[in-house]
């Protein structure tokens, strides 16, 4: 089947949940979603919210070129519904595929804006996930204001040591309904995370944010796991997104023992790293 356009984007982990203070921060990881535009309709699995249809609508609404007839082909290593930014990766990769097909030359900020709109339309995100979109598109971390356009949203940004290992602990499907009011009640802990970001202490921010999200969602088990990981050699640990997955940051020499600890406890563990290169993009 002929490929008309293709693009990629990566998953990410949370440093500051945007529901806490109206500011969000994430950083990319080395799990990717690849999207191809093909000449005939194809069945898509795991797009339960119709995100690709929303992407197509937003693209058409801008009056941008699109094939009269086409289908999507998706390949992804990002677990869905775990707080690892699979929706941002899918929407951004799909938009890069359309960008590749149409030769429209959209910038990353323009793609991030369209991705946010498509996620809001499909109810995949409560804030538009601007921080997650940036993390899916570019390396490093960005503290953003999701109420602004992507090009104006970045408050401060930086990088994370690429030598760190990342372990992702998967804990099944999300069972807790996310309440913005519950996040607001734990504003003080989110402020600790924000203060750490402003000091450049990104890993401290990740752990503080994890504590705040656990409190907002009543996830005491997550706190236990995070505390155990720190006691066992991790540098930082916290819930990613609204959960239920937990992201652990550690030195490479400690990753094997931590992997063994949690896999032997019955959790599914994915070993990955920080996304550091800026070559995930549309492919002609």
Secondary structure, 3 states (H helix, E strand, C coil): CCEEEEEEEEEEEEEECHHHHCCEEEEEEEEEEEEEEECCCCCCCCCCCCHHHHHHHHHHHCCCCCCCCCEEEEEECCCCCCCCCHHHHHHHHHHHHHHHHHCCCCCHHHHHHHHHHHHHHCCCCCCCCHHHHHHHHCCCEEEECCCCCHHHHEEEEECCCCCCEEEEEECCCCCCCCCHHHHHHCHHHHHHHHHHHHHCCHHHHHHHHHHHHHHHHCCHHHHHHHHHHHHCCCCEEEECCCCCCEEEEECHHHHHHHHHHHHCCCCEEEEEEECCCCCCCCEC
